[in-house]
Amino acid sequence: MSTTHPRLRATTSLVALLALSGCTSLPLSCPAPADVKPEQLHGIWTVQLDGAGPNWSLHLGPHPEHRGSLRGELKQGALRYPVVADLDEGELTLEESHDGQRITATWLGKVVPGSCGRALRGERTGPQDRRQAFRMAR
């Protein structure tokens, strides 16, 4: 009778099976911030703006006209604002519009190291150059 814990035996068996099947490396750790791709930002995010009350929801997807860019919507209750964004080497630039024509606010942020592209932090500059720290997370 083995005294090895059942989960350890299962893990050991999986590693042996992977080695026998020709897989010589385990999955890589999460990407460095500079290696996060725009596609990894597709989906729904929770956004916290310092001093701005309740959280916002940010929906991002591919921009239909500009390959590698993002387009989406920032939502809070009945408020809905279109956004466009770019991610370059872990740095996010997002433009928010309240009328669909002019830029109301610019968001500059960075992928949080160790977050695997699931968290970003930065600063939003809005009307009258009002600055607010922001955090985005999944």
Salt bridges, closest charged atoms under 4 A:
ASP50 OD1 - ARG135 NH1 2.98
GLU73 OE1 - LYS75 NZ 3.60
GLU96 OE2 - HIS98 NE2 2.60
GLU96 OE1 - ARG124 NE 2.96
ASP99 OD2 - ARG102 NH2 2.57
GLU123 OE1 - ARG131 NH1 3.22
